[in-house]
Amino acid sequence: MFHAGFLCLNLATLYGAVNYLRETKHRAIGGKQLPNKFEVKAHNTEPVYNSIAEDYDDRINREELMSYIWLMRKKVCKNLHGDCLEVSCGTMRNLPYISKYLRSNQIQSLTFVDPSEQMLAVGKQKFVDSDLSTKVPAQFVKGRAEDLGVLCESSNQKFDTVFETFGLCSHEDPVAALHAMADVLKPNGKIVLLEHGKGDWAMINNHLDRKAEKRAEEWGCRWNLDLDSIIEQSKLKVVQRKKYHFGTSKLYILENE
């Protein structure tokens, strides 16, 4: 009975993972070319996200619930400390979990960055409507992750924690984006990432590859990134790496070497 229940649980998790990957915000790519025929060219995805911003949350709520994404977001926000920068914040789906750790005085300030003006506007309104707006200094910046150094140049602002959830594939050059994140870290600062891409099972990877071009057109997303390869190319120190959804979702904690 236990083994049958365990098998059903794993199959349900696999189903949820595949559906989440198929229907959510998995975004564009960048970096070095993938050595396979399913490569999707890097491109500007801002128009796509501007067009789906208003109903974005409604379209992915079910998938995130089924895939336990809410639990993974909690794990990310548990690592937030000090002055925090969220890259590719989108519609701020991390807001409920940020709130929990803000109340414990773990977070001193928040900066939210996203290249899509419409996604950022939706997220900003959610923040203003929340009880967080009176409890922590916050700023909202339209911009690309690759340009973080330029965005912070005038203020020379640095952060204790830079974090991103399911946004690495939104960057035209994810390796450059990681370098830019590292450049705006304070000494001993850390980067916390929850990302998705190729997993441990060929069956899942084949599905992602076959649907990669279609998903890139519909969602502005390349969902078959090799995450470990991107992290390796960044030359950042991997402090922690955890896998979920049969390896298609990964949580990384990174530091400057």
Disulfide bonds with the S-S distance in Angstrom:
none
